Amino acid sequence: MKRLAVAAIALGSVAALTACEKPAPLVTVFSGTNSEWSRALCWSHDANEAIQAQGCAASIVAAASEGGAAPTINVLPGTVVGISVDPVVTDNGWYPVIGTERLSETPITSTYFRFTFPEFQPVPEEGVEMRIQAVGADGENDLRGIWVFRLTTAL
């Protein structure tokens, strides 16, 4: 009877583990001693399957941007901002985007990118939104994941 109970507990544990979904990958943004990390707002664990831009991404990104839920990084003008992504994000590449401007001409395939803040003028009082967009299997117009951060000069 004791063996049966142990077997049932083991089987239940395996079933619970297989029922769990993998967590979305992390992105960390930092400048100086300030850093913030976030899991993807939308993420496709299947590298060949894009997120639905008009579904998940549009409503969640808008909520994060407008509701102030995006992690905020305080950055001094002229300092370096670094972006570190989990290795799975590099599968098809990724872009940092501020407004509608990509900060890289081609998809980044390394886990790290840096730029000098600001590369644009002027910086609004509430800061600027920066999105990290993971490229899907069908190219740069196909999204696999998205993260939103806010860069501000308010210290």
mmCIF file of the C-alpha atoms, coordinates in Angstrom:
data_MODEL
# 
_entry.id   MODEL 
# 
loop_
_atom_site.group_PDB 
_atom_site.id 
_atom_site.type_symbol 
_atom_site.label_atom_id 
_atom_site.label_alt_id 
_atom_site.label_comp_id 
_atom_site.label_asym_id 
_atom_site.label_entity_id 
_atom_site.label_seq_id 
_atom_site.pdbx_PDB_ins_code 
_atom_site.Cartn_x 
_atom_site.Cartn_y 
_atom_site.Cartn_z 
_atom_site.occupancy 
_atom_site.B_iso_or_equiv 
_atom_site.pdbx_formal_charge 
_atom_site.auth_seq_id 
_atom_site.auth_comp_id 
_atom_site.auth_asym_id 
_atom_site.auth_atom_id 
_atom_site.pdbx_PDB_model_num 
ATOM 1   C CA . MET A 1 1   ? 0.000  0.000  0.000   1.00 0.00 ? 1   MET A CA 1 
ATOM 2   C CA . LYS A 1 2   ? 2.864  2.303  0.845   1.00 0.00 ? 2   LYS A CA 1 
ATOM 3   C CA . ARG A 1 3   ? 4.420  1.717  -2.615  1.00 0.00 ? 3   ARG A CA 1 
ATOM 4   C CA . LEU A 1 4   ? 1.096  2.536  -4.254  1.00 0.00 ? 4   LEU A CA 1 
ATOM 5   C CA . ALA A 1 5   ? 0.876  5.821  -2.356  1.00 0.00 ? 5   ALA A CA 1 
ATOM 6   C CA . VAL A 1 6   ? 4.452  6.770  -3.317  1.00 0.00 ? 6   VAL A CA 1 
ATOM 7   C CA . ALA A 1 7   ? 3.754  5.851  -6.958  1.00 0.00 ? 7   ALA A CA 1 
ATOM 8   C CA . ALA A 1 8   ? 0.568  7.934  -6.954  1.00 0.00 ? 8   ALA A CA 1 
ATOM 9   C CA . ILE A 1 9   ? 2.410  10.951 -5.527  1.00 0.00 ? 9   ILE A CA 1 
ATOM 10  C CA . ALA A 1 10  ? 5.201  10.575 -8.100  1.00 0.00 ? 10  ALA A CA 1 
ATOM 11  C CA . LEU A 1 11  ? 2.728  10.259 -10.951 1.00 0.00 ? 11  LEU A CA 1 
ATOM 12  C CA . GLY A 1 12  ? 0.806  13.288 -9.700  1.00 0.00 ? 12  GLY A CA 1 
ATOM 13  C CA . SER A 1 13  ? 4.026  15.330 -9.551  1.00 0.00 ? 13  SER A CA 1 
ATOM 14  C CA . VAL A 1 14  ? 4.951  14.398 -13.120 1.00 0.00 ? 14  VAL A CA 1 
ATOM 15  C CA . ALA A 1 15  ? 1.455  15.275 -14.326 1.00 0.00 ? 15  ALA A CA 1 
ATOM 16  C CA . ALA A 1 16  ? 1.609  18.632 -12.550 1.00 0.00 ? 16  ALA A CA 1 
ATOM 17  C CA . LEU A 1 17  ? 4.986  19.423 -14.116 1.00 0.00 ? 17  LEU A CA 1 
ATOM 18  C CA . THR A 1 18  ? 3.848  18.550 -17.624 1.00 0.00 ? 18  THR A CA 1 
ATOM 19  C CA . ALA A 1 19  ? 0.716  20.674 -17.208 1.00 0.00 ? 19  ALA A CA 1 
ATOM 20  C CA . CYS A 1 20  ? 2.796  23.777 -16.459 1.00 0.00 ? 20  CYS A CA 1 
ATOM 21  C CA . GLU A 1 21  ? 3.606  26.090 -19.329 1.00 0.00 ? 21  GLU A CA 1 
ATOM 22  C CA . LYS A 1 22  ? 7.160  27.301 -19.725 1.00 0.00 ? 22  LYS A CA 1 
ATOM 23  C CA . PRO A 1 23  ? 7.645  30.867 -18.548 1.00 0.00 ? 23  PRO A CA 1 
ATOM 24  C CA . ALA A 1 24  ? 8.143  33.523 -21.188 1.00 0.00 ? 24  ALA A CA 1 
ATOM 25  C CA . PRO A 1 25  ? 11.759 34.646 -21.646 1.00 0.00 ? 25  PRO A CA 1 
ATOM 26  C CA . LEU A 1 26  ? 13.213 37.638 -19.828 1.00 0.00 ? 26  LEU A CA 1 
ATOM 27  C CA . VAL A 1 27  ? 14.660 40.884 -21.102 1.00 0.00 ? 27  VAL A CA 1 
ATOM 28  C CA . THR A 1 28  ? 16.723 43.133 -18.831 1.00 0.00 ? 28  THR A CA 1 
ATOM 29  C CA . VAL A 1 29  ? 17.337 46.812 -19.556 1.00 0.00 ? 29  VAL A CA 1 
ATOM 30  C CA . PHE A 1 30  ? 19.970 48.722 -17.603 1.00 0.00 ? 30  PHE A CA 1 
ATOM 31  C CA . SER A 1 31  ? 21.869 51.974 -17.458 1.00 0.00 ? 31  SER A CA 1 
ATOM 32  C CA . GLY A 1 32  ? 24.435 52.825 -14.809 1.00 0.00 ? 32  GLY A CA 1 
ATOM 33  C CA . THR A 1 33  ? 23.198 51.229 -11.587 1.00 0.00 ? 33  THR A CA 1 
ATOM 34  C CA . ASN A 1 34  ? 19.549 51.158 -12.689 1.00 0.00 ? 34  ASN A CA 1 
ATOM 35  C CA . SER A 1 35  ? 18.078 47.981 -14.126 1.00 0.00 ? 35  SER A CA 1 
ATOM 36  C CA . GLU A 1 36  ? 14.679 46.422 -14.696 1.00 0.00 ? 36  GLU A CA 1 
ATOM 37  C CA . TRP A 1 37  ? 13.640 43.071 -16.134 1.00 0.00 ? 37  TRP A CA 1 
ATOM 38  C CA . SER A 1 38  ? 10.402 41.831 -17.581 1.00 0.00 ? 38  SER A CA 1 
ATOM 39  C CA . ARG A 1 39  ? 8.937  38.671 -19.016 1.00 0.00 ? 39  ARG A CA 1 
ATOM 40  C CA . ALA A 1 40  ? 7.454  38.965 -22.499 1.00 0.00 ? 40  ALA A CA 1 
ATOM 41  C CA . LEU A 1 41  ? 3.982  40.486 -22.620 1.00 0.00 ? 41  LEU A CA 1 
ATOM 42  C CA . CYS A 1 42  ? 3.288  38.137 -25.526 1.00 0.00 ? 42  CYS A CA 1 
ATOM 43  C CA . TRP A 1 43  ? 5.450  35.182 -26.507 1.00 0.00 ? 43  TRP A CA 1 
ATOM 44  C CA . SER A 1 44  ? 5.171  32.190 -28.825 1.00 0.00 ? 44  SER A CA 1 
ATOM 45  C CA . HIS A 1 45  ? 7.104  29.196 -27.496 1.00 0.00 ? 45  HIS A CA 1 
ATOM 46  C CA . ASP A 1 46  ? 6.972  27.760 -31.019 1.00 0.00 ? 46  ASP A CA 1 
ATOM 47  C CA . ALA A 1 47  ? 9.637  29.576 -33.091 1.00 0.00 ? 47  ALA A CA 1 
ATOM 48  C CA . ASN A 1 48  ? 7.589  28.918 -36.239 1.00 0.00 ? 48  ASN A CA 1 
ATOM 49  C CA . GLU A 1 49  ? 4.368  30.415 -34.887 1.00 0.00 ? 49  GLU A CA 1 
ATOM 50  C CA . ALA A 1 50  ? 3.881  34.184 -34.694 1.00 0.00 ? 50  ALA A CA 1 
ATOM 51  C CA . ILE A 1 51  ? 1.891  36.017 -32.066 1.00 0.00 ? 51  ILE A CA 1 
ATOM 52  C CA . GLN A 1 52  ? -1.310 37.571 -33.333 1.00 0.00 ? 52  GLN A CA 1 
ATOM 53  C CA . ALA A 1 53  ? -0.518 41.276 -33.579 1.00 0.00 ? 53  ALA A CA 1 
ATOM 54  C CA . GLN A 1 54  ? -4.166 42.326 -33.429 1.00 0.00 ? 54  GLN A CA 1 
ATOM 55  C CA . GLY A 1 55  ? -4.930 40.004 -30.521 1.00 0.00 ? 55  GLY A CA 1 
ATOM 56  C CA . CYS A 1 56  ? -2.497 39.515 -27.704 1.00 0.00 ? 56  CYS A CA 1 
ATOM 57  C CA . ALA A 1 57  ? 0.121  42.054 -28.641 1.00 0.00 ? 57  ALA A CA 1 
ATOM 58  C CA . ALA A 1 58  ? -2.085 45.039 -29.460 1.00 0.00 ? 58  ALA A CA 1 
ATOM 59  C CA . SER A 1 59  ? -4.242 44.967 -26.331 1.00 0.00 ? 59  SER A CA 1 
ATOM 60  C CA . ILE A 1 60  ? -1.534 43.966 -23.857 1.00 0.00 ? 60  ILE A CA 1 
ATOM 61  C CA . VAL A 1 61  ? 1.076  46.387 -25.173 1.00 0.00 ? 61  VAL A CA 1 
ATOM 62  C CA . ALA A 1 62  ? -1.447 49.223 -25.138 1.00 0.00 ? 62  ALA A CA 1 
ATOM 63  C CA . ALA A 1 63  ? -2.398 48.404 -21.547 1.00 0.00 ? 63  ALA A CA 1 
ATOM 64  C CA . ALA A 1 64  ? 1.251  48.286 -20.448 1.00 0.00 ? 64  ALA A CA 1 
ATOM 65  C CA . SER A 1 65  ? 2.061  51.540 -22.238 1.00 0.00 ? 65  SER A CA 1 
ATOM 66  C CA . GLU A 1 66  ? -0.959 53.554 -21.184 1.00 0.00 ? 66  GLU A CA 1 
ATOM 67  C CA . GLY A 1 67  ? -1.448 52.125 -17.712 1.00 0.00 ? 67  GLY A CA 1 
ATOM 68  C CA . GLY A 1 68  ? 2.090  52.722 -16.569 1.00 0.00 ? 68  GLY A CA 1 
ATOM 69  C CA . ALA A 1 69  ? 2.671  49.001 -16.036 1.00 0.00 ? 69  ALA A CA 1 
ATOM 70  C CA . ALA A 1 70  ? 5.845  49.022 -18.127 1.00 0.00 ? 70  ALA A CA 1 
ATOM 71  C CA . PRO A 1 71  ? 9.058  48.786 -16.081 1.00 0.00 ? 71  PRO A CA 1 
ATOM 72  C CA . THR A 1 72  ? 10.734 52.205 -15.936 1.00 0.00 ? 72  THR A CA 1 
ATOM 73  C CA . ILE A 1 73  ? 14.472 52.799 -16.217 1.00 0.00 ? 73  ILE A CA 1 
ATOM 74  C CA . ASN A 1 74  ? 15.925 56.140 -15.132 1.00 0.00 ? 74  ASN A CA 1 
ATOM 75  C CA . VAL A 1 75  ? 18.611 57.117 -17.642 1.00 0.00 ? 75  VAL A CA 1 
ATOM 76  C CA . LEU A 1 76  ? 20.882 60.133 -17.732 1.00 0.00 ? 76  LEU A CA 1 
ATOM 77  C CA . PRO A 1 77  ? 21.158 61.753 -21.182 1.00 0.00 ? 77  PRO A CA 1 
ATOM 78  C CA . GLY A 1 78  ? 24.353 60.705 -22.949 1.00 0.00 ? 78  GLY A CA 1 
ATOM 79  C CA . THR A 1 79  ? 24.740 57.454 -20.995 1.00 0.00 ? 79  THR A CA 1 
ATOM 80  C CA . VAL A 1 80  ? 24.729 53.929 -22.362 1.00 0.00 ? 80  VAL A CA 1 
ATOM 81  C CA . VAL A 1 81  ? 21.593 51.796 -22.148 1.00 0.00 ? 81  VAL A CA 1 
ATOM 82  C CA . GLY A 1 82  ? 22.147 48.048 -22.319 1.00 0.00 ? 82  GLY A CA 1 
ATOM 83  C CA . ILE A 1 83  ? 19.621 45.400 -23.292 1.00 0.00 ? 83  ILE A CA 1 
ATOM 84  C CA . SER A 1 84  ? 20.154 41.751 -22.388 1.00 0.00 ? 84  SER A CA 1 
ATOM 85  C CA . VAL A 1 85  ? 17.810 39.059 -23.726 1.00 0.00 ? 85  VAL A CA 1 
ATOM 86  C CA . ASP A 1 86  ? 17.427 35.359 -22.961 1.00 0.00 ? 86  ASP A CA 1 
ATOM 87  C CA . PRO A 1 87  ? 19.176 33.214 -25.613 1.00 0.00 ? 87  PRO A CA 1 
ATOM 88  C CA . VAL A 1 88  ? 15.867 31.876 -27.003 1.00 0.00 ? 88  VAL A CA 1 
ATOM 89  C CA . VAL A 1 89  ? 14.989 35.433 -28.106 1.00 0.00 ? 89  VAL A CA 1 
ATOM 90  C CA . THR A 1 90  ? 17.924 35.354 -30.539 1.00 0.00 ? 90  THR A CA 1 
ATOM 91  C CA . ASP A 1 91  ? 16.563 32.375 -32.533 1.00 0.00 ? 91  ASP A CA 1 
ATOM 92  C CA . ASN A 1 92  ? 15.322 34.592 -35.391 1.00 0.00 ? 92  ASN A CA 1 
ATOM 93  C CA . GLY A 1 93  ? 16.718 37.868 -34.054 1.00 0.00 ? 93  GLY A CA 1 
ATOM 94  C CA . TRP A 1 94  ? 15.194 40.852 -32.269 1.00 0.00 ? 94  TRP A CA 1 
ATOM 95  C CA . TYR A 1 95  ? 14.944 44.651 -32.483 1.00 0.00 ? 95  TYR A CA 1 
ATOM 96  C CA . PRO A 1 96  ? 14.857 47.426 -29.904 1.00 0.00 ? 96  PRO A CA 1 
ATOM 97  C CA . VAL A 1 97  ? 12.282 50.010 -31.033 1.00 0.00 ? 97  VAL A CA 1 
ATOM 98  C CA . ILE A 1 98  ? 11.676 53.527 -29.699 1.00 0.00 ? 98  ILE A CA 1 
ATOM 99  C CA . GLY A 1 99  ? 8.505  55.027 -31.120 1.00 0.00 ? 99  GLY A CA 1 
ATOM 100 C CA . THR A 1 100 ? 8.571  53.747 -34.685 1.00 0.00 ? 100 THR A CA 1 
ATOM 101 C CA . GLU A 1 101 ? 12.364 53.861 -34.971 1.00 0.00 ? 101 GLU A CA 1 
ATOM 102 C CA . ARG A 1 102 ? 14.333 50.618 -34.872 1.00 0.00 ? 102 ARG A CA 1 
ATOM 103 C CA . LEU A 1 103 ? 17.694 51.058 -33.194 1.00 0.00 ? 103 LEU A CA 1 
ATOM 104 C CA . SER A 1 104 ? 19.254 48.401 -35.438 1.00 0.00 ? 104 SER A CA 1 
ATOM 105 C CA . GLU A 1 105 ? 18.944 48.063 -39.208 1.00 0.00 ? 105 GLU A CA 1 
ATOM 106 C CA . THR A 1 106 ? 19.074 44.270 -39.114 1.00 0.00 ? 106 THR A CA 1 
ATOM 107 C CA . PRO A 1 107 ? 17.783 41.787 -36.521 1.00 0.00 ? 107 PRO A CA 1 
ATOM 108 C CA . ILE A 1 108 ? 20.162 41.382 -33.578 1.00 0.00 ? 108 ILE A CA 1 
ATOM 109 C CA . THR A 1 109 ? 21.194 37.764 -33.083 1.00 0.00 ? 109 THR A CA 1 
ATOM 110 C CA . SER A 1 110 ? 23.304 38.209 -29.941 1.00 0.00 ? 110 SER A CA 1 
ATOM 111 C CA . THR A 1 111 ? 22.004 38.375 -26.376 1.00 0.00 ? 111 THR A CA 1 
ATOM 112 C CA . TYR A 1 112 ? 23.256 41.932 -25.793 1.00 0.00 ? 112 TYR A CA 1 
ATOM 113 C CA . PHE A 1 113 ? 22.822 45.336 -27.425 1.00 0.00 ? 113 PHE A CA 1 
ATOM 114 C CA . ARG A 1 114 ? 23.689 48.837 -26.267 1.00 0.00 ? 114 ARG A CA 1 
ATOM 115 C CA . PHE A 1 115 ? 23.031 52.381 -27.402 1.00 0.00 ? 115 PHE A CA 1 
ATOM 116 C CA . THR A 1 116 ? 23.575 55.914 -26.109 1.00 0.00 ? 116 THR A CA 1 
ATOM 117 C CA . PHE A 1 117 ? 20.498 57.641 -24.683 1.00 0.00 ? 117 PHE A CA 1 
ATOM 118 C CA . PRO A 1 118 ? 18.983 59.727 -26.153 1.00 0.00 ? 118 PRO A CA 1 
ATOM 119 C CA . GLU A 1 119 ? 19.426 59.092 -29.818 1.00 0.00 ? 119 GLU A CA 1 
ATOM 120 C CA . PHE A 1 120 ? 16.364 61.244 -30.392 1.00 0.00 ? 120 PHE A CA 1 
ATOM 121 C CA . GLN A 1 121 ? 15.199 64.663 -29.174 1.00 0.00 ? 121 GLN A CA 1 
ATOM 122 C CA . PRO A 1 122 ? 13.437 65.881 -27.098 1.00 0.00 ? 122 PRO A CA 1 
ATOM 123 C CA . VAL A 1 123 ? 12.761 63.443 -24.250 1.00 0.00 ? 123 VAL A CA 1 
ATOM 124 C CA . PRO A 1 124 ? 9.199  63.944 -22.950 1.00 0.00 ? 124 PRO A CA 1 
ATOM 125 C CA . GLU A 1 125 ? 8.768  64.449 -19.204 1.00 0.00 ? 125 GLU A CA 1 
ATOM 126 C CA . GLU A 1 126 ? 7.014  61.059 -18.878 1.00 0.00 ? 126 GLU A CA 1 
ATOM 127 C CA . GLY A 1 127 ? 9.866  59.389 -20.773 1.00 0.00 ? 127 GLY A CA 1 
ATOM 128 C CA . VAL A 1 128 ? 9.768  57.334 -23.936 1.00 0.00 ? 128 VAL A CA 1 
ATOM 129 C CA . GLU A 1 129 ? 8.491  53.870 -24.613 1.00 0.00 ? 129 GLU A CA 1 
ATOM 130 C CA . MET A 1 130 ? 10.970 51.260 -25.750 1.00 0.00 ? 130 MET A CA 1 
ATOM 131 C CA . ARG A 1 131 ? 9.778  47.925 -27.146 1.00 0.00 ? 131 ARG A CA 1 
ATOM 132 C CA . ILE A 1 132 ? 11.837 44.824 -27.666 1.00 0.00 ? 132 ILE A CA 1 
ATOM 133 C CA . GLN A 1 133 ? 10.413 42.838 -30.571 1.00 0.00 ? 133 GLN A CA 1 
ATOM 134 C CA . ALA A 1 134 ? 11.498 39.247 -31.209 1.00 0.00 ? 134 ALA A CA 1 
ATOM 135 C CA . VAL A 1 135 ? 11.349 38.343 -34.891 1.00 0.00 ? 135 VAL A CA 1 
ATOM 136 C CA . GLY A 1 136 ? 9.222  35.395 -35.984 1.00 0.00 ? 136 GLY A CA 1 
ATOM 137 C CA . ALA A 1 137 ? 10.202 32.645 -38.415 1.00 0.00 ? 137 ALA A CA 1 
ATOM 138 C CA . ASP A 1 138 ? 8.668  34.450 -41.431 1.00 0.00 ? 138 ASP A CA 1 
ATOM 139 C CA . GLY A 1 139 ? 10.909 37.503 -41.110 1.00 0.00 ? 139 GLY A CA 1 
ATOM 140 C CA . GLU A 1 140 ? 11.002 40.891 -39.495 1.00 0.00 ? 140 GLU A CA 1 
ATOM 141 C CA . ASN A 1 141 ? 7.312  41.703 -40.047 1.00 0.00 ? 141 ASN A CA 1 
ATOM 142 C CA . ASP A 1 142 ? 6.377  38.575 -38.102 1.00 0.00 ? 142 ASP A CA 1 
ATOM 143 C CA . LEU A 1 143 ? 6.542  38.891 -34.286 1.00 0.00 ? 143 LEU A CA 1 
ATOM 144 C CA . ARG A 1 144 ? 7.393  36.052 -31.928 1.00 0.00 ? 144 ARG A CA 1 
ATOM 145 C CA . GLY A 1 145 ? 7.427  38.158 -28.756 1.00 0.00 ? 145 GLY A CA 1 
ATOM 146 C CA . ILE A 1 146 ? 7.234  41.662 -27.357 1.00 0.00 ? 146 ILE A CA 1 
ATOM 147 C CA . TRP A 1 147 ? 8.406  43.480 -24.206 1.00 0.00 ? 147 TRP A CA 1 
ATOM 148 C CA . VAL A 1 148 ? 7.728  47.100 -23.203 1.00 0.00 ? 148 VAL A CA 1 
ATOM 149 C CA . PHE A 1 149 ? 9.913  49.387 -21.052 1.00 0.00 ? 149 PHE A CA 1 
ATOM 150 C CA . ARG A 1 150 ? 9.829  53.128 -20.343 1.00 0.00 ? 150 ARG A CA 1 
ATOM 151 C CA . LEU A 1 151 ? 13.041 55.183 -20.413 1.00 0.00 ? 151 LEU A CA 1 
ATOM 152 C CA . THR A 1 152 ? 12.891 58.411 -18.444 1.00 0.00 ? 152 THR A CA 1 
ATOM 153 C CA . THR A 1 153 ? 15.310 61.132 -17.404 1.00 0.00 ? 153 THR A CA 1 
ATOM 154 C CA . ALA A 1 154 ? 13.379 61.832 -14.186 1.00 0.00 ? 154 ALA A CA 1 
ATOM 155 C CA . LEU A 1 155 ? 15.634 61.010 -11.266 1.00 0.00 ? 155 LEU A CA 1 
# 
